[in-house]
Structure formats: structure tokens, C-alpha cells
Amino acid sequence: MKMLIPLLFPVLLAASATGAAAQAAIDTPTSGWRSAPPRQRDFVQEVHYPAASVNVNGRSASALIRGHIGASAKAGADGARQPARLVVDGVAMPLSTDEDGGFARPWSFGSGSHGVEVRAPGGGPGKRTQFYEAQAGRVPTRLRVVLSWDSDNTDLDLHVVSPDGEHVFYGARVAGNGGALDVDVTTGFGPEIFATPSPVRGAYHVFVNYYGAGERRDVITTAQVAIVEDEGTPREKQQVFRVPMRKPGELTLVRSFLVP
């Protein structure tokens, strides 16, 4: 047994170093109580094409999820980058990071309690923060639709048609009824988020369009659509749907639902 200790010690050190390097950190939001500005452009961010990353310029810290994951940019066996994992108030989705492991994701938080968790790629160590938004004047999101997908270098688009005929997508991101699409992600994983503080009553239709996959035409990707109604209230309802998207050009009706 004494002979095994010198052999195992370097291995344990390497494993420990790897785990430490992959540790997730969340810079914002921080745990505890906070009071963000009551009025803020949280739902919509500028998009500069090609939209290789989410633009967060000019975003207040209260409307961002920002942090860092060490060694998170390593590619998998097929050469594709491996996303981290983001969980916001129970909704899980892939999270893109830059070459240094940094991430910054716009998010609209209403008043009340919120939980944010970031998990390193490959099931590495994660980080969770819980905070309470004490600013009662913050506009709550009464309907949120979150599209994410599981393949790199692919472009899926979220389309939401509301009961009054408004069609929100990358070409018309803001509707007259208050609904809006936050960003258009064109290079994989998403998320793209439709949100509204005052949903029109009636039937909504959620579509996903497989817009493209670069030069490849054989990339099958799985789209995930999470629908959250009455967010942050005792009536909150979450539904998650997953559908395979087989080829560019495919348009799929993922879900139709009623807002009473």
C-alpha cells in the first residue's frame, strides 16, 4: 500500500486541479436582497449581425446573468464546443461561454424570489445563487417562452403568434401588444426568449424554424421549448417540450395553448 501512495498522489492532484479549473462563478446576480431600478429595457437587446454572441452592451447588472467557468471552452471529441448549463427559476437551458469561460446573458427579473444556477460542461462543479427582488415596481413577466437547442453552429428561430394575430420573430421582435423577443442567436444553443408582462387572452401558437446549419445539411438538433405562465406567482405553470429538428428549412408547431 505504501508503494501506491506516491503513484496516486499526482493523479489526485491533477483531478483536484481540473475540478478547481472548472469551478463556476456567478458575478451577478448575487445572493440576498436587492432593489433594482423599477423601469428598464429588460426584454429587448440590440442584435448586431452576424449574431455570433448575445449583445449585452448597456445592460444594467440587474438585467444580466454574468460570470465565469474555468476550462469551459474545451471542445468535445467531434471538435464542437461544449455548452455549460444555465437554470433560471427551474428552467434549464444550454449556456454558451467565450474562449476564457466567461458568460453574460440578459434576463428580465420581476419582483419576488429567484434562483439562478450555472453548471460547468460535462457535469462539472456548479454554482447557485438565490436572491429576492424587493423592487415592487419591477414589471413581472406573465408569459415567457424559452427556446434552446443542443447543437453548435446551428440556427433555430422562435416564432410566437398571439391571439390578436401579432407575429413575433427575429424579423419583428417587438409587438404592439407588449410581447417581445430578446435576441436572435444564430450560432447554436440559444436561448431565444419571448416575454410579455401583459399577455393577450386567447390562443397562442409557438413555432420553431430550423433556419440553417452552415454548410452542413445533416445536423439533427433537438429543440427545447419551455413555456412559463404567471411567473413568480402562486399560479405559476411551467411546461417543457422537446422536438427533433431534422433539416434546415423545417418549420414545426411545437405547442398551442390558451391564456384565459
Solvent accessible surface area in square Angstrom, and as a share of the most:
residue,aa,sasa,rsa
1,M,183,0.82
2,K,174,0.74
3,M,156,0.70
4,L,84,0.42
5,I,113,0.58
6,P,85,0.53
7,L,123,0.61
8,L,95,0.47
9,F,117,0.49
10,P,77,0.49
11,V,92,0.53
12,L,114,0.56
13,L,100,0.50
14,A,61,0.47
15,A,63,0.49
16,S,73,0.47
17,A,63,0.49
18,T,85,0.49
19,G,28,0.27
20,A,72,0.56
21,A,49,0.38
22,A,18,0.14
23,Q,83,0.37
24,A,3,0.03
25,A,45,0.35
26,I,20,0.10
27,D,85,0.44
28,T,19,0.11
29,P,1,0.01
30,T,92,0.53
31,S,77,0.49
32,G,34,0.32
33,W,195,0.68
34,R,50,0.18
35,S,81,0.52
36,A,6,0.05
37,P,66,0.41
38,P,64,0.40
39,R,220,0.80
40,Q,57,0.26
41,R,146,0.53
42,D,15,0.08
43,F,35,0.15
44,V,27,0.15
45,Q,2,0.01
46,E,103,0.46
47,V,30,0.17
48,H,113,0.50
49,Y,132,0.50
50,P,121,0.76
51,A,3,0.02
52,A,67,0.52
53,S,90,0.58
54,V,36,0.20
55,N,23,0.12
56,V,26,0.15
57,N,114,0.59
58,G,80,0.77
59,R,43,0.16
60,S,44,0.28
61,A,62,0.48
62,S,11,0.07
63,A,1,0.01
64,L,3,0.01
65,I,0,0.00
66,R,93,0.34
67,G,6,0.06
68,H,78,0.35
69,I,0,0.00
70,G,12,0.12
71,A,51,0.40
72,S,3,0.02
73,A,40,0.31
74,K,140,0.59
75,A,59,0.46
76,G,26,0.25
77,A,123,0.96
78,D,119,0.62
79,G,56,0.53
80,A,29,0.22
81,R,73,0.27
82,Q,73,0.32
83,P,37,0.23
84,A,3,0.02
85,R,81,0.29
86,L,0,0.00
87,V,16,0.09
88,V,2,0.01
89,D,40,0.21
90,G,57,0.55
91,V,6,0.04
92,A,30,0.23
93,M,0,0.00
94,P,9,0.06
95,L,7,0.03
96,S,40,0.26
97,T,21,0.12
98,D,80,0.41
99,E,158,0.71
100,D,112,0.58
101,G,0,0.00
102,G,16,0.16
103,F,11,0.04
104,A,28,0.22
105,R,4,0.01
106,P,2,0.01
107,W,8,0.03
108,S,7,0.05
109,F,1,0.01
110,G,4,0.04
111,S,44,0.28
112,G,17,0.17
113,S,66,0.43
114,H,8,0.04
115,G,4,0.04
116,V,0,0.00
117,E,36,0.16
118,V,0,0.00
119,R,101,0.37
120,A,3,0.03
121,P,32,0.20
122,G,90,0.87
123,G,74,0.71
124,G,26,0.25
125,P,54,0.34
126,G,34,0.32
127,K,92,0.39
128,R,131,0.48
129,T,7,0.04
130,Q,83,0.37
131,F,5,0.02
132,Y,87,0.33
133,E,1,0.00
134,A,46,0.36
135,Q,42,0.19
136,A,91,0.71
137,G,43,0.41
138,R,7,0.03
139,V,76,0.43
140,P,43,0.27
141,T,1,0.01
142,R,72,0.26
143,L,1,0.01
144,R,5,0.02
145,V,0,0.00
146,V,2,0.01
147,L,0,0.00
148,S,1,0.01
149,W,4,0.01
150,D,89,0.46
151,S,18,0.12
152,D,22,0.11
153,N,103,0.53
154,T,1,0.01
155,D,16,0.08
156,L,0,0.00
157,D,3,0.01
158,L,1,0.00
159,H,23,0.10
160,V,2,0.01
161,V,38,0.22
162,S,9,0.06
163,P,48,0.30
164,D,79,0.41
165,G,55,0.53
166,E,60,0.27
167,H,74,0.33
168,V,4,0.02
169,F,48,0.20
170,Y,74,0.28
171,G,54,0.51
172,A,45,0.35
173,R,40,0.15
174,V,99,0.57
175,A,10,0.08
176,G,78,0.75
177,N,39,0.20
178,G,34,0.33
179,G,1,0.01
180,A,5,0.04
181,L,1,0.01
182,D,9,0.05
183,V,3,0.01
184,D,7,0.04
185,V,10,0.06
186,T,33,0.19
187,T,36,0.21
188,G,1,0.01
189,F,4,0.02
190,G,5,0.05
191,P,2,0.01
192,E,0,0.00
193,I,6,0.03
194,F,6,0.03
195,A,4,0.03
196,T,3,0.02
197,P,39,0.25
198,S,67,0.43
199,P,33,0.21
200,V,45,0.26
201,R,188,0.69
202,G,24,0.23
203,A,38,0.29
204,Y,3,0.01
205,H,65,0.29
206,V,0,0.00
207,F,52,0.22
208,V,0,0.00
209,N,26,0.13
210,Y,0,0.00
211,Y,125,0.47
212,G,17,0.16
213,A,8,0.06
214,G,71,0.68
215,E,176,0.79
216,R,146,0.53
217,R,163,0.59
218,D,102,0.53
219,V,19,0.11
220,I,117,0.59
221,T,1,0.01
222,T,49,0.28
223,A,0,0.00
224,Q,18,0.08
225,V,0,0.00
226,A,1,0.01
227,I,0,0.00
228,V,2,0.01
229,E,24,0.11
230,D,42,0.22
231,E,21,0.09
232,G,60,0.58
233,T,26,0.15
234,P,141,0.88
235,R,158,0.58
236,E,64,0.29
237,K,107,0.45
238,Q,70,0.31
239,Q,32,0.14
240,V,67,0.38
241,F,48,0.20
242,R,154,0.56
243,V,30,0.17
244,P,62,0.39
245,M,0,0.00
246,R,139,0.51
247,K,130,0.55
248,P,13,0.08
249,G,60,0.57
250,E,43,0.19
251,L,107,0.53
252,T,33,0.19
253,L,91,0.45
254,V,19,0.11
255,R,93,0.34
256,S,49,0.32
257,F,18,0.07
258,L,130,0.65
259,V,18,0.10
260,P,129,0.81
